[in-house]
Amino acid sequence: DPAAVPEKSPMEEYYQGCAGGKVEAELGGRGEGSNSSHITVDPPELLFHNGSVSTSQSVTLSNHTKGKLSLIWTPAPNSSFSVTPSSCDLGPLKSTAFRVSYTPKQHNTFHGAQLECFALYKVLRDHRQVEDRTLCPPWCVTVRVIGHSFQPGREHFIPRFSLQRPRVVFPALSLVSYRTVLLENMGDLPLVFRLDPEECPSVSVQPTSGLVQPGHHQILTLRTTRQKTALPSYPSPCTSMPVPSTPRSCRW
């Protein structure tokens, strides 16, 4: 019943897509969250910090619909990241796991990507069973992946970055609200950032990690529902990593 599903704003759809459809869990079960998402991924991001060693991690996709889905991953060619299996079918109200592997092709560098998985009802793959009233476009879920291939003993460098809008003010209302912060890499080498959502459970941020190329920037989206017990102000830590053994923290 379409009327039973609350309509989402474009910002809400973007935010839930970045969070793998699990905004509700991030805000203590108070969001519009995961029960209105047809397919979710957990975790929505993976970090590979084992240097030049090839490693793999697991992600789980869950089907919240009442129909069988076909899942298809579309990795970029010649990427250092791969997914197995690359496709499969997933029954209604079921979950399945995939292995994401990181195999660096070059030493002493950063790698970052956004892996996309498209999900569509399997019955729609047969054109003889498709009608205009039953046609449904596929959904897309993403997994943000970051890795590095730095070898032990490599010279480290200090990251140079700026946070524009060091102070963020939310309205004093018990409503979902959003703000943005600009993280800019002012250095001449790539920058990896990581935010810890456990440090400030009243505010969630997307994306929580990423790779920023020299001279480029990343927009961070903050989301909150103000609670009666919330403190009037609180810092949020951001850790930047030129390499994992030399993190640098800042607060805003």
C-alpha positions as CSV (number, residue, x, y, z in Angstrom):
1,D,0.0,0.0,0.0
2,P,1.8,3.2,-1.2
3,A,-0.1,5.3,1.4
4,A,1.4,3.2,4.2
5,V,5.0,4.2,3.2
6,P,5.9,7.7,4.4
7,E,7.2,10.0,1.6
8,K,10.8,10.9,2.0
9,S,12.5,14.1,1.1
10,P,15.4,14.0,-1.4
11,M,17.8,14.6,1.5
12,E,16.3,11.7,3.4
13,E,16.6,9.4,0.5
14,Y,20.3,10.5,-0.1
15,Y,21.1,10.0,3.6
16,Q,19.5,6.6,3.9
17,G,21.3,5.5,0.7
18,C,24.6,6.5,2.2
19,A,23.8,4.7,5.5
20,G,22.7,1.5,3.7
21,G,19.0,2.1,4.6
22,K,19.7,1.9,8.3
23,V,19.2,5.5,9.6
24,E,16.8,4.3,12.3
25,A,19.5,2.3,14.0
26,E,21.9,5.2,14.0
27,L,19.5,7.4,15.9
28,G,18.4,4.9,18.5
29,G,15.4,3.7,16.6
30,R,13.8,7.1,16.2
31,G,14.3,7.7,12.5
32,E,12.0,6.9,9.6
33,G,14.5,4.2,9.0
34,S,15.0,0.8,7.8
35,N,11.5,-0.8,7.7
36,S,10.6,1.5,4.7
37,S,13.7,0.3,2.7
38,H,13.3,-2.5,0.3
39,I,16.9,-3.7,0.5
40,T,19.6,-2.8,3.0
41,V,23.3,-3.5,3.3
42,D,25.4,-4.0,6.5
43,P,28.0,-2.6,7.0
44,P,27.7,0.2,4.4
45,E,31.5,0.8,4.5
46,L,34.6,-1.3,4.7
47,L,38.1,-0.2,5.6
48,F,41.2,-2.2,4.6
49,H,44.3,-1.2,6.6
50,N,46.5,-4.2,6.2
51,G,49.1,-2.6,3.9
52,S,50.0,-4.5,0.8
53,V,48.5,-7.8,2.0
54,S,45.4,-8.9,0.1
55,T,42.4,-9.2,2.5
56,S,38.7,-9.7,2.3
57,Q,35.7,-8.7,4.5
58,S,32.0,-9.7,4.5
59,V,28.9,-7.6,3.8
60,T,25.3,-8.7,4.2
61,L,22.4,-7.7,2.0
62,S,18.8,-8.1,3.3
63,N,15.7,-8.4,1.2
64,H,12.7,-6.7,3.0
65,T,10.2,-7.4,0.2
66,K,7.9,-10.3,-0.3
67,G,9.4,-11.2,-3.7
68,K,12.5,-12.9,-4.9
69,L,15.3,-10.5,-6.0
70,S,18.2,-10.8,-8.4
71,L,21.3,-9.1,-7.1
72,I,24.0,-7.9,-9.5
73,W,27.3,-6.2,-8.5
74,T,28.9,-3.8,-11.1
75,P,32.5,-3.3,-10.0
76,A,34.7,-1.0,-12.1
77,P,37.2,-2.8,-14.4
78,N,40.8,-3.0,-13.2
79,S,39.7,-2.1,-9.7
80,S,41.6,-3.1,-6.6
81,F,38.3,-4.2,-5.1
82,S,36.1,-7.2,-6.1
83,V,32.9,-8.9,-4.9
84,T,32.1,-12.6,-4.8
85,P,29.7,-13.9,-5.9
86,S,29.1,-11.2,-8.5
87,S,25.4,-12.1,-8.7
88,C,22.8,-14.3,-7.0
89,D,19.1,-14.6,-6.2
90,L,17.8,-13.7,-2.8
91,G,14.4,-15.0,-1.5
92,P,11.8,-12.8,0.2
93,L,12.6,-11.6,3.7
94,K,16.0,-13.3,3.5
95,S,19.7,-12.2,3.9
96,T,22.9,-13.3,2.1
97,A,26.6,-12.5,2.5
98,F,29.1,-11.4,0.0
99,R,32.9,-11.2,0.2
100,V,34.6,-8.0,-0.7
101,S,38.3,-8.5,-1.5
102,Y,41.0,-5.8,-1.6
103,T,44.0,-6.7,-3.8
104,P,46.2,-3.7,-4.3
105,K,47.9,-3.5,-7.7
106,Q,50.4,-0.8,-6.6
107,H,52.5,-0.3,-3.4
108,N,52.4,2.8,-1.2
109,T,49.1,4.3,-2.3
110,F,45.5,4.8,-1.3
111,H,42.5,3.1,-3.0
112,G,38.9,4.2,-2.6
113,A,35.7,3.2,-4.4
114,Q,31.9,2.9,-4.1
115,L,30.7,-0.6,-5.0
116,E,27.2,-0.7,-6.5
117,C,24.8,-3.6,-6.3
118,F,21.5,-3.5,-8.3
119,A,18.5,-5.4,-7.1
120,L,15.4,-6.2,-9.1
121,Y,12.5,-8.6,-8.9
122,K,13.6,-11.8,-10.6
123,V,10.2,-12.2,-12.2
124,L,10.8,-8.9,-14.2
125,R,13.8,-10.5,-16.0
126,D,11.2,-12.4,-18.1
127,H,9.7,-9.8,-20.5
128,R,6.7,-12.0,-21.0
129,Q,5.6,-11.4,-17.4
130,V,6.2,-7.7,-17.4
131,E,3.2,-5.3,-17.6
132,D,3.1,-1.5,-17.3
133,R,1.3,-1.7,-13.9
134,T,3.8,-4.2,-12.5
135,L,7.0,-2.6,-13.9
136,C,9.4,-1.7,-11.1
137,P,12.8,-0.1,-11.6
138,P,15.8,-1.8,-9.8
139,W,17.1,-0.5,-6.5
140,C,20.8,0.3,-6.0
141,V,22.7,-0.1,-2.7
142,T,26.3,1.0,-2.3
143,V,29.3,0.0,-0.1
144,R,32.0,2.5,0.4
145,V,35.4,0.9,0.4
146,I,38.8,2.3,1.3
147,G,42.2,0.7,1.5
148,H,45.9,1.4,1.4
149,S,49.0,-0.5,0.3
150,F,51.6,1.3,2.4
151,Q,54.6,-0.9,3.4
152,P,56.2,-0.7,6.8
153,G,59.0,1.9,7.1
154,R,57.6,4.3,4.5
155,E,58.0,8.0,5.4
156,H,54.9,9.5,6.8
157,F,53.5,13.0,6.1
158,I,51.3,15.3,8.0
159,P,47.8,15.9,6.4
160,R,46.8,19.5,5.5
161,F,43.0,20.0,5.5
162,S,40.3,22.5,6.6
163,L,36.8,22.1,8.0
164,Q,34.6,24.9,6.8
165,R,31.8,25.6,9.3
166,P,33.6,24.5,12.4
167,R,30.4,25.2,14.4
168,V,27.1,23.7,13.4
169,V,23.8,24.9,15.0
170,F,20.6,22.8,14.7
171,P,17.1,24.2,15.3
172,A,15.7,23.6,18.8
173,L,12.9,21.4,17.6
174,S,12.2,17.7,17.9
175,L,12.3,17.3,14.1
176,V,14.8,15.7,11.8
177,S,17.2,18.3,10.5
178,Y,20.3,18.4,8.4
179,R,23.4,20.5,8.1
180,T,26.5,20.2,5.9
181,V,30.2,20.7,6.6
182,L,33.0,21.0,3.9
183,L,36.1,18.9,4.4
184,E,38.9,20.2,2.0
185,N,42.2,18.5,1.4
186,M,44.7,21.4,1.1
187,G,47.7,19.1,0.7
188,D,49.4,17.6,-2.4
189,L,48.7,14.0,-1.3
190,P,45.5,11.9,-0.9
191,L,43.8,12.1,2.5
192,V,41.7,9.4,4.2
193,F,39.2,10.5,6.9
194,R,37.2,8.5,9.4
195,L,34.5,9.7,11.8
196,D,33.4,7.6,14.9
197,P,29.6,7.6,15.2
198,E,29.8,6.2,18.7
199,E,31.4,9.5,20.0
200,C,28.2,11.4,19.5
201,P,25.1,9.2,19.2
202,S,22.7,12.2,19.0
203,V,24.2,13.3,15.6
204,S,25.0,11.0,12.7
205,V,27.2,11.9,9.8
206,Q,27.4,10.6,6.2
207,P,29.7,9.6,4.8
208,T,31.6,8.4,7.9
209,S,34.8,7.7,5.9
210,G,36.2,8.5,2.6
211,L,39.2,9.3,0.4
212,V,39.8,12.9,-0.7
213,Q,42.2,13.6,-3.5
214,P,44.7,16.6,-3.4
215,G,42.8,19.9,-3.9
216,H,39.4,18.2,-3.7
217,H,36.8,18.3,-1.0
218,Q,34.1,16.1,0.6
219,I,30.7,17.4,1.8
220,L,29.7,15.8,5.2
221,T,26.0,15.7,5.9
222,L,25.0,15.8,9.6
223,R,21.6,14.6,10.7
224,T,19.9,14.9,14.1
225,T,16.6,14.7,15.9
226,R,16.9,16.9,19.0
227,Q,16.1,15.1,22.2
228,K,15.0,16.5,25.6
229,T,18.1,14.9,27.3
230,A,20.6,16.1,24.7
231,L,23.3,18.5,25.7
232,P,23.2,22.0,24.3
233,S,26.5,21.5,22.5
234,Y,29.0,18.6,21.9
235,P,32.1,18.2,19.8
236,S,32.4,15.6,17.0
237,P,35.9,14.1,16.4
238,C,37.2,13.6,12.9
239,T,40.4,11.6,12.3
240,S,42.4,12.2,9.2
241,M,45.0,9.6,8.1
242,P,47.8,10.1,5.7
243,V,48.7,6.6,6.7
244,P,46.9,4.6,9.5
245,S,49.8,4.7,11.9
246,T,49.9,8.5,12.0
247,P,46.3,9.7,12.6
248,R,45.5,13.3,13.3
249,S,42.3,14.4,15.1
250,C,40.3,17.5,15.0
251,R,36.9,18.5,16.5
252,W,34.1,20.8,15.5
